[in-house]
């Protein structure tokens, strides 16, 4: 039995957001992994002129491509990618679904800035310039096209009703320190999804970029165990 696993990154992000998990799954399974870059996203953001329908369509085409070669399909979605993954899980026959910091509620860009300030307070000043997380957030705020934030909100609004149609087993993972997607969102997702098998896991040391957090080894182990069941 061949297995295909699609991993979808978040708003203003890139496959780098889920790279640690993707690499872990590649090392520990023989699955076919796919992690597309949504239009306008990537390390060099160019969101002007791109719409949420393109983001969903790109993920859907990647899933259909995996379907050509694999009997079983798995889905992993981070942040906005989690909502897109839920939409696809409701539309197609998916074996298992993992939602990482899924944006069931809107992400707060001001909170992103607040996180940057906190990093500056916590970091030793001479090391701040080399702080990868700080630089990543700083670049996002600078390069994000303001009006694309409305497309993000439209994407969440469009995909949210799909939560009621997800019946495959679901693993929901949220960082306790996530300031952009409220911690309560994980329980909201669990309540909205009717699947008989669903689990919520909170990681105590993780913020929003959960695949890069201090709990990433635990996250990878939990995701692999869940996706490998049955």
N, C-alpha and C positions, 0 to 999 in steps of 0.2 A: 504494500500500500504506500503510495507516494503522498507526501504532505507538503503543502505550500503555506507559507506564513507571510502575511502582509503586515508591515509595521508603518504606521502613518504618523508623521511629525505634527507639530502644532503651528499655530498662527505666528507669523514672523520668524519661523524656525527653519530647520533643515534636517536632513537625515542624521546629522550630528547629534541631535537631541536624543535619539534612540540608539545611537551607534553602540554604546557599551552593551546593551541588551542584544542587539542584532549580532554582534561579534560573539557573544557568549553562546547564543543559540546556534550559530554557525559552527562553533567549536565542539559543541556537545550533542549535535543532532546531525542527521543527514537530510534535513528538510531544505526545500528551496525557499530562501528568504528574499523578500523584495521590500525596498524602502524608497519609494519615489520622492522626488522633490516637487512639491506643489507649485503651480505657476506663480511667478513673481517672488517666490521664496528662495531660500538658499543662503549661502554665506554672504552674498552680495544681494541685498534686498532690492527689488524693483516692482513694488506692488501696484504702482499707478496703472490703471487700465485693466486690472485683473479682478475677476468677480468670483464670488463663492461657488457658483455653479461649476466653474473651471476646476476648483480645488476638489470638489466632490467627484467630478467626472474623471479627473486624473487618477484618483484613488480607485475608482470603480473599474477603470480600464486595466489598471495594474492587477486588480483582483481577478478579472476575467482572463487576463493573460496567464496568471498562475493556474486558473481552473482548467486551461487547455492541457496541462501536463500533470495535474495532481488530482487524486481521488478525494483528498481531505483538505479543507481550507481552514486556516486559523487566522484570527485577526487580533492585532495589537494596535491601540491608538493612544497617543499622548496628547493631552490638552484638547485643542480643537480637533485634532486627529482622532481623539476618543469619540467625539460626537459623530464624526464621519464614519468611524468604524461601527458605531451602534446603528447608524442608518443602513450600512451595508449588511450588517448581521441580520437586520429585520427584513432585508430584501432578498438575500441569498441564503442558501443552505450552508451555514457556518458551523463547524464542530465546536469551537470554543472562542470566547471573546475576552480580551484583557483590556481594561480601561485604566490608564495611568494618568493621574491628575486631570481627569476628563473635565472639560469646561462646560458642565451642565449649567453653571452660572457664569456670567460674563467675567472675563479677566479684567483686572484693574491695572491700566497702564500707570496711573499715579503710584500704585503699590509697587510696581516694578521699579520706579524711581526711588521709592522709599527703601527698597531692598539694596539698591546701589549705595545709598547713603549709609545704611547699616554696615555694608561691607567696608566702606571707607573708615567707619569708626572702629570696626573689629580688626581690620588688617593693619599690619605694620606698614607705615607709610612708604618705606623703601621697597616694599614688596607689592604694593597696590598696583603698580604699572604692569606687573606680570601676573596679576590675578585674572585667570581666564574667565571666570564667571562675571566679574566686574566688567571686563572689556566687552564680553558678549552682550550683556544688558545695555551697556552704554551705547554700543553700536546699534542695537535694535531701536532704542529711543530716537537716535539721530536719523536713522534711515527709514523708519516706518512712515509711510504716506498716510496722513491723517484720515482721509476719507475712506481708506481701506478698512479702518476699524469698524465702519458701518457694515462692510461686507462680512467681517468676522461675526458681528452680532446677528446678521441675517442668516449666516450659516448655522449658528447655534439655534436660532429660532426655527429654522427649517428642519433641522435634524432632531430636535428634542421630541416631537411626537413619535418618532420611531422607537424611542425607549419602550413604549407600551407594547411593541411588537417583537421584542427580543426574547426568544424562548430557549436559546442555547445556554449552556453553563457560562457564567460570567464571574471573572475575578476583578475586583475594583481595588486599586491601590492608591493611597493618598499619603502625602507627606504631612506630618504633624505641624511642620513649620511653614507650610505653603501659605503665602500671603496673597497670592493672586487668585487662586481658586479656593474659596472658603472650605475649611475642613468639613463643614456640614454637607457639602456637595456630594461627598461619597455616600452618605446615608440617604440623600435625596435620590441619587441614582439607583441605589438598592431598592428603595420604595417604589420607584417608577417602573422598574424592569420586572416583568411578571415571571421570569424564568424560575423554575423550581430549584435549580442549583445556582446559588450566588453567594459570594463571600466578599467581605470588606476587610482590607488589611491597612492599618496605619503604620507608617514608618517614622519613628521618633526623631531621627536626625536629618530628615529630608525636607527640602523646600520644593519649589515648583519643578525645577529641572531634576526630576526624581531619578532618572537614569544616571545622573552624574553626582548624586548625593552620597553621603557617607554610608548609607544603607544599601548601596547598589548591589553588593554581593548577595544580600538577603533577598533583594528584589529579583535578581536574576534567577536565584534558586527557586523562589516561589513561583515565578512565571513558568519556568521550565517544568516544574512538577505538575502545575495545573494543566498546562497545555499537553503534557504527555499522558495524562490520565485517559484510560479506556482506549 
